[in-house]
Amino acid sequence: MMMNPKLTFSSAESERWFQFVINNWRPRHDNVVLVPCAKTKPFHRSITHRNFLKNLWESWLNDEIDLVIVSEPLTVVPAEYDYPEAQYPLYDYPPALIKEGNGFTKLEKRIWRYRFTLFMRLIDKNNCYFILYPYHRAILGGILEKFCVGGIYVERPYIVKGLELLRSMINNHSLASNGFMYVNSSIKILPFQTIDTGIIKK
């Protein structure tokens, strides 16, 4: 399958994929873990997923958790649609694209927030955890922190440290009372995210 460098949140193909997930996928476990996407597809073959997030993939393969990749521009890709082969539209969507401040990017963010909220409502009865990047908090933080039990925003060089904290949260729910943490060379407990999530209504 060829990469589509023009695929965006606004694309009909992205909408079709999201509707497929919403209509066909349901979590099987109490714990749902959200992780970032990667340039390499399928994601499980990327360096980040194959090395740093390997333990989460092993937990998913052992049928212990549900694993979901947070994706720009597909919103979410449950692991079963990534392994062993990608079943979703392949894309090349540079993260820098969603960080710009022009009108196109603002619309992309609004669509992402809207769809992501719908997905989080789908898993609302499950314990949701995440390990994501700081820019995810800038865009999705209000939604993540409304629906998730706990989570880690981690700078890329410190993924291993962040993953250790996340595993502790999942294995000991009382540790999740710390809420949401920012991990780089140090560890900070973050105040609850209260910014406007910019959700749009259809």
Secondary structure, 3 states (H helix, E strand, C coil): CCCECCCCCCCHHHHHHHHHHHHHCCCCCCEEEEEECCCCCCHHHCHHHHHHCHHHHHHHHCCCCEEEEEECCCEEEEHHHCCCCCCCCCECCCHHHHHCCCHHHHHHHHHHHHHHHHHHHHCCCCEEEEEECHHHHHHHHHHHHHHCCEEEEECHHHHHHHHHHHHHHHHCHHHHHHCEEEECCCEEECCCCCCCCCCCCC
